[in-house]
Amino acid sequence: MVTGSARRKVLIVEDEPSIRNVLFVLLAGLGCEGDVAYTGQQALSMVSRESFDAVLVDLRCSNLGAEEVMSQIKEISPHLIGRVLVITGEVTDAQTMELLSRHLLPHIPHDRLMPELFSQLRGILGLNTSPHHAKS
């Protein structure tokens, strides 16, 4: 848990309950607070009203196109550039790969969520402690 400072806040854009639950548990392990949006439109509304330190987004759960969601997040909250992680299923289609490359978005496949999320979020949020033990 983060003490002596405000907890970092991460927006989760995910419509699958089991994935959302895993993300909440992992964020708690990092001492972060999670907030959820079920659609891209809801996420954009939340980003425009609230301050987030990072965004975890499933590109396929959006009622808006992935390109539009990513472009608008960057426009609304430029400080989130480089602080968006994409949670994906298997990425094989050229359009999704091009989108990830164009926006320089790191992505984590569902099957590697547990081993990679701590590392990616710790880097984005500037957390230097391990997920299990704080080091002096």
C-alpha positions in Angstrom: 0.0 0.0 0.0 1.2 3.5 -0.8 1.6 5.6 2.4 2.3 9.3 2.8 1.1 10.2 -0.6 -2.1 9.9 -2.8 -2.8 6.6 -4.3 -2.3 6.4 -8.0 -5.5 6.0 -9.9 -5.8 3.7 -12.9 -8.8 3.6 -15.3 -9.8 0.1 -16.4 -11.7 -0.1 -19.7 -12.9 -3.7 -19.7 -16.3 -5.3 -20.2 -15.3 -8.8 -19.1 -15.9 -9.3 -15.3 -13.3 -11.9 -14.8 -10.5 -9.8 -16.4 -11.7 -6.7 -14.5 -11.5 -8.6 -11.2 -7.9 -9.7 -11.9 -7.0 -6.1 -12.8 -8.5 -4.8 -9.5 -6.5 -7.3 -7.5 -3.3 -6.6 -9.4 -3.7 -2.8 -8.9 -4.4 -3.3 -5.2 -1.1 -5.2 -5.0 0.6 -2.1 -6.5 -1.1 0.2 -4.0 -3.2 1.7 -6.8 -6.9 2.5 -7.0 -8.9 1.2 -9.9 -11.9 2.8 -11.5 -13.9 1.1 -14.3 -15.4 2.1 -17.6 -17.4 -0.5 -19.5 -17.2 1.2 -22.9 -14.9 3.6 -24.8 -17.5 6.3 -24.6 -17.7 6.0 -20.9 -13.9 6.0 -20.6 -13.6 9.2 -22.6 -16.3 10.8 -20.3 -14.4 9.8 -17.2 -11.0 10.9 -18.6 -12.5 14.3 -19.3 -13.8 14.7 -15.7 -11.2 12.9 -13.6 -7.5 12.6 -13.3 -5.9 9.2 -13.9 -2.3 8.1 -13.7 -2.7 5.4 -16.3 -5.3 3.6 -18.4 -5.7 -0.2 -19.0 -7.9 -0.7 -22.1 -9.3 -3.6 -23.9 -9.6 -2.3 -27.5 -12.4 -4.8 -28.3 -14.8 -3.8 -25.5 -15.5 -0.4 -26.9 -18.6 0.9 -28.6 -16.4 3.4 -30.4 -13.6 2.4 -32.7 -10.2 1.7 -31.0 -8.5 4.5 -33.1 -11.1 7.0 -31.9 -10.8 6.0 -28.3 -7.0 6.2 -28.3 -6.9 9.5 -30.2 -9.4 11.2 -27.9 -7.7 10.0 -24.7 -4.5 11.6 -26.0 -6.4 14.8 -26.9 -8.4 15.1 -23.7 -5.5 14.2 -21.3 -2.1 14.6 -23.0 -0.3 13.5 -19.8 -1.7 10.0 -20.4 0.5 9.6 -23.6 2.8 6.7 -22.7 0.5 5.7 -19.8 -2.0 3.6 -21.7 -1.6 -0.2 -21.7 -3.7 -2.3 -24.0 -5.1 -5.6 -22.7 -5.7 -7.8 -25.7 -6.6 -11.3 -26.8 -4.3 -12.7 -29.4 -3.3 -9.9 -31.7 -3.0 -11.2 -35.2 -4.9 -8.8 -37.4 -2.8 -6.2 -39.2 -5.2 -3.3 -38.4 -4.8 -3.8 -34.6 -1.0 -4.2 -34.9 -0.8 -1.0 -36.9 -2.9 0.8 -34.3 -0.7 -0.4 -31.5 2.5 0.6 -33.4 1.2 4.0 -34.5 0.2 5.0 -31.0 3.3 3.3 -29.5 1.0 1.3 -27.2 2.5 -1.5 -25.1 0.1 -4.4 -25.0 -0.4 -7.4 -22.8 -2.2 -10.5 -24.1 -4.8 -12.0 -21.7 -2.7 -15.1 -21.3 0.3 -13.1 -20.0 -1.7 -10.7 -17.9 -0.4 -11.8 -14.5 3.4 -12.0 -15.3 3.6 -8.8 -17.3 1.1 -6.3 -15.8 3.1 -5.6 -12.6 6.2 -4.8 -14.6 4.5 -2.6 -17.2 2.5 -0.7 -14.6 5.4 -0.2 -12.3 7.4 1.3 -15.2 4.5 3.6 -16.3 3.8 4.8 -12.7 7.4 5.0 -11.6 7.0 2.4 -8.9 10.3 0.8 -8.0 9.1 -1.6 -5.4 8.4 -5.3 -6.1 4.7 -6.2 -6.1 5.1 -8.2 -2.9 7.7 -6.5 -0.8 8.8 -2.9 -0.5 12.6 -2.5 -0.6 14.5 0.1 1.3 
